[in-house]
């Protein structure tokens, strides 16, 4: 039971990291389109 929860938690963390990276990239692209350079 604990192992299943642990695997579920880890896959959720991985998914969160991927979504976070995607959001950062999208925000950077939006800033570039608006003429701002980070």
N, C-alpha and C positions, 0 to 999 in steps of 0.2 A: 504493500500500500504506500509506504513512504517513498519507495523507489519510483513508483508511477508518478507520484506528486512531484518528485524531484525532476524527473524527465520533462514533465509538463511545464514546470517552472522554468527550466533551462531553455526549452524551445520558445517559451514566451519571451524570455529575455533576449534571445537571438532575434526574434521577430521585432521586438522593440528597438533593438540596435539598428537593424536594417531600415526600419521606418524612420528612425531619427536621422540616419545618414541621408535618406531620400529627401526628407523635409529640409535638411540643411542645404542640399544641392539645389532644391527647388527655390529656396529663399535666395540663394546666391544668384541663380539665373534671373530671378525677378529683379534683384537689385541691379544687375548688369543691364537688363532691358530698360530700366528706368534711368540709366546713365550714372549710377553710383558705382564707384570702384572701392572694394573693401581694402 
